[in-house]
Amino acid sequence: MNTFQSIIIAIIEGITEFLPVSSTAHMKFANPFLGISNSPFVDLFEIVIQLAAIASVVVIYRKKFFDFKHISFYLKLMVAVIPALIFGALLKKHIDEALSNLWAIAIVMLAGGIILLFIDRLFEKSEATNAANPNQEDISYKKSFIIGCFQVLSILFPGLSRSAATIIGGMSQKLTKKTALEFSFFLAVPTMLAASAKSTLDVYKTNPEVFAKDNLMLLLIGAIVAFVVALISVQFFIRIVQKKGFAVFGWYRIALGITILTLLYKQYLH
């Protein structure tokens, strides 16, 4: 991976991390077009820039995120992240295999798009009811855990989108769209912190040469680019969802999924 490639992948990550379109799928689809081959460093790079993109949430929501008067907020995040930690550790081999299967990722991308077409309609009535409920922002430990279980789906099925799974999980627990979005953003922080720490440790143990000076520079460049782009995209996402809903992302996923499947079938993509 060279500097140009790292910047392009970081831009893609920053744009897509908070959109319900799967940033992981976009990076996996983009790699072949950019001439990037799978390697321990590429896997580490993708995890690190995801964490950098998610760090933008800490900046944007810093008042809420660092409100230490409400310790229960952090405890609920810990409860929500537990399912992902358990299944991520137990199913690492499955996850690695799934991440290398573009056919499977494209199919999940397409299927997820179809689901998003109906999400607004499915929760339309509950959204109106919950918005009028002054206690709707009270996310219980039970709801936190259930949302965390939804997050596991994105681990089992790469291409589903972590944000899509957790937002839908939140709305299924009668949270308003806004509250579900914010909790999804916050949950990404401990999730990706854990994933980044685990990935870095694994790579260091098995391929310490990956941490050469040139690679560290690429990681730094990618992290900065992903962070800056994500600062813009997360606010764009919130506005789009509030005005247009999720269907627009559903149609995008369907179009992309069909395109990738066609390219794979024609063997233009491997």
URNOR-V38945 format. One record per residue. N is the residue number from 1. RES is the residue in three letters. SS is DSSP state (alpha for helix, beta for strand, coil for the rest). OMEGA is omega in radians with two decimals (* if undefined). Layout:
n = {N,N}
res = {RES,RES}
ss = {SS,SS}
omega = {OMEGA,OMEGA}
This chain:
n = {1,2,3,4,5,6,7,8,9,10,11,12,13,14,15,16,17,18,19,20,21,22,23,24,25,26,27,28,29,30,31,32,33,34,35,36,37,38,39,40,41,42,43,44,45,46,47,48,49,50,51,52,53,54,55,56,57,58,59,60,61,62,63,64,65,66,67,68,69,70,71,72,73,74,75,76,77,78,79,80,81,82,83,84,85,86,87,88,89,90,91,92,93,94,95,96,97,98,99,100,101,102,103,104,105,106,107,108,109,110,111,112,113,114,115,116,117,118,119,120,121,122,123,124,125,126,127,128,129,130,131,132,133,134,135,136,137,138,139,140,141,142,143,144,145,146,147,148,149,150,151,152,153,154,155,156,157,158,159,160,161,162,163,164,165,166,167,168,169,170,171,172,173,174,175,176,177,178,179,180,181,182,183,184,185,186,187,188,189,190,191,192,193,194,195,196,197,198,199,200,201,202,203,204,205,206,207,208,209,210,211,212,213,214,215,216,217,218,219,220,221,222,223,224,225,226,227,228,229,230,231,232,233,234,235,236,237,238,239,240,241,242,243,244,245,246,247,248,249,250,251,252,253,254,255,256,257,258,259,260,261,262,263,264,265,266,267,268,269,270}
res = {MET,ASN,THR,PHE,GLN,SER,ILE,ILE,ILE,ALA,ILE,ILE,GLU,GLY,ILE,THR,GLU,PHE,LEU,PRO,VAL,SER,SER,THR,ALA,HIS,MET,LYS,PHE,ALA,ASN,PRO,PHE,LEU,GLY,ILE,SER,ASN,SER,PRO,PHE,VAL,ASP,LEU,PHE,GLU,ILE,VAL,ILE,GLN,LEU,ALA,ALA,ILE,ALA,SER,VAL,VAL,VAL,ILE,TYR,ARG,LYS,LYS,PHE,PHE,ASP,PHE,LYS,HIS,ILE,SER,PHE,TYR,LEU,LYS,LEU,MET,VAL,ALA,VAL,ILE,PRO,ALA,LEU,ILE,PHE,GLY,ALA,LEU,LEU,LYS,LYS,HIS,ILE,ASP,GLU,ALA,LEU,SER,ASN,LEU,TRP,ALA,ILE,ALA,ILE,VAL,MET,LEU,ALA,GLY,GLY,ILE,ILE,LEU,LEU,PHE,ILE,ASP,ARG,LEU,PHE,GLU,LYS,SER,GLU,ALA,THR,ASN,ALA,ALA,ASN,PRO,ASN,GLN,GLU,ASP,ILE,SER,TYR,LYS,LYS,SER,PHE,ILE,ILE,GLY,CYS,PHE,GLN,VAL,LEU,SER,ILE,LEU,PHE,PRO,GLY,LEU,SER,ARG,SER,ALA,ALA,THR,ILE,ILE,GLY,GLY,MET,SER,GLN,LYS,LEU,THR,LYS,LYS,THR,ALA,LEU,GLU,PHE,SER,PHE,PHE,LEU,ALA,VAL,PRO,THR,MET,LEU,ALA,ALA,SER,ALA,LYS,SER,THR,LEU,ASP,VAL,TYR,LYS,THR,ASN,PRO,GLU,VAL,PHE,ALA,LYS,ASP,ASN,LEU,MET,LEU,LEU,LEU,ILE,GLY,ALA,ILE,VAL,ALA,PHE,VAL,VAL,ALA,LEU,ILE,SER,VAL,GLN,PHE,PHE,ILE,ARG,ILE,VAL,GLN,LYS,LYS,GLY,PHE,ALA,VAL,PHE,GLY,TRP,TYR,ARG,ILE,ALA,LEU,GLY,ILE,THR,ILE,LEU,THR,LEU,LEU,TYR,LYS,GLN,TYR,LEU,HIS}
ss = {coil,coil,alpha,alpha,alpha,alpha,alpha,alpha,alpha,alpha,alpha,alpha,alpha,alpha,alpha,alpha,coil,coil,coil,coil,coil,coil,alpha,alpha,alpha,alpha,alpha,alpha,alpha,alpha,alpha,alpha,alpha,alpha,coil,coil,coil,coil,coil,alpha,alpha,alpha,alpha,alpha,alpha,alpha,alpha,alpha,alpha,alpha,alpha,alpha,alpha,alpha,alpha,alpha,alpha,alpha,alpha,alpha,coil,alpha,alpha,alpha,alpha,coil,coil,coil,coil,coil,alpha,alpha,alpha,alpha,alpha,alpha,alpha,alpha,alpha,alpha,alpha,alpha,alpha,alpha,alpha,alpha,alpha,alpha,alpha,alpha,coil,alpha,alpha,alpha,alpha,alpha,alpha,alpha,alpha,coil,coil,alpha,alpha,alpha,alpha,alpha,alpha,alpha,alpha,alpha,alpha,alpha,alpha,alpha,alpha,alpha,alpha,alpha,alpha,alpha,alpha,alpha,coil,alpha,alpha,alpha,alpha,alpha,alpha,alpha,alpha,coil,coil,coil,coil,coil,coil,coil,coil,coil,alpha,alpha,alpha,alpha,alpha,alpha,alpha,alpha,alpha,alpha,alpha,alpha,alpha,alpha,alpha,alpha,coil,coil,coil,coil,coil,alpha,alpha,alpha,alpha,alpha,alpha,alpha,alpha,alpha,alpha,alpha,coil,coil,coil,coil,alpha,alpha,alpha,alpha,alpha,alpha,alpha,alpha,alpha,alpha,alpha,alpha,alpha,alpha,alpha,alpha,alpha,alpha,alpha,alpha,alpha,alpha,alpha,alpha,alpha,alpha,alpha,alpha,alpha,alpha,coil,alpha,alpha,alpha,alpha,coil,alpha,alpha,alpha,alpha,alpha,alpha,alpha,alpha,alpha,alpha,alpha,alpha,alpha,alpha,alpha,alpha,alpha,alpha,alpha,alpha,alpha,alpha,alpha,alpha,alpha,alpha,alpha,alpha,alpha,alpha,alpha,alpha,coil,coil,alpha,alpha,alpha,alpha,alpha,alpha,alpha,alpha,alpha,alpha,alpha,alpha,alpha,alpha,alpha,alpha,alpha,alpha,alpha,coil,coil,coil,coil,coil}
omega = {3.09,-3.07,3.14,-3.14,-3.13,3.14,-3.14,3.13,3.13,3.09,3.11,3.12,-3.12,-3.14,-2.95,-3.02,-3.06,3.08,-3.13,-3.06,3.11,3.09,3.13,3.13,-3.13,3.12,3.13,3.11,-3.07,-3.07,-3.13,-3.14,-3.12,3.14,-3.14,3.13,3.10,3.11,3.10,-3.14,-3.14,3.11,3.11,-3.13,-3.11,3.12,-3.09,-3.12,3.01,3.10,3.13,3.12,-3.12,3.10,3.12,3.11,3.14,3.12,-3.09,-3.10,-3.03,-3.13,3.11,-3.04,-3.11,3.07,-3.02,3.07,-3.11,-3.12,-3.12,3.11,-3.13,3.11,3.13,3.07,3.12,3.09,-3.10,-3.07,-3.10,-3.14,-3.13,3.13,-3.11,-3.10,3.10,3.13,-3.09,-3.01,-3.09,-3.12,3.11,-3.11,3.14,3.12,-3.12,-3.13,3.13,-3.10,-3.10,3.10,-3.12,-3.14,-3.13,3.11,3.10,3.08,-3.14,-3.13,3.12,3.10,3.11,3.12,-3.11,3.13,-3.03,-3.05,-3.12,-3.13,-3.10,-3.09,-3.07,-3.10,-3.13,3.10,-3.14,3.14,-3.10,-3.14,-3.13,-3.11,-3.09,-3.11,-3.05,-3.11,3.14,-3.14,-3.11,3.10,3.12,3.12,3.13,-3.13,-3.13,3.08,3.09,3.09,3.07,3.14,3.13,3.14,-3.14,3.07,-3.13,-3.07,3.11,-3.07,3.14,-3.11,3.10,-3.12,3.12,-3.10,-3.08,3.08,3.09,3.08,3.12,3.13,3.09,3.11,3.06,2.98,3.06,-3.13,-3.11,-3.13,3.11,3.11,-3.08,-3.13,3.07,3.12,-3.10,-3.12,3.14,-3.06,3.13,3.14,-3.10,3.03,3.13,-3.13,-3.13,3.13,-3.13,-3.13,-3.14,-3.14,-3.13,-3.13,-3.14,-3.13,-3.03,-3.10,-3.09,3.14,3.12,-3.07,3.05,-3.06,-3.12,3.13,3.11,3.10,3.09,3.09,-3.14,3.13,-3.13,-3.13,-3.13,-3.13,-3.13,-3.14,-3.10,-3.13,3.14,3.09,-3.12,-3.02,-3.10,3.11,3.06,-3.13,-3.12,-3.14,-3.13,-3.12,-3.13,-3.10,-3.01,-3.08,-3.04,-3.04,-3.12,3.10,3.08,3.13,3.11,-3.13,-3.14,-3.14,-3.14,3.14,3.12,3.14,-3.12,3.12,3.11,3.13,3.10,-3.14,3.13,3.14,3.00,-3.13,-3.11,*}
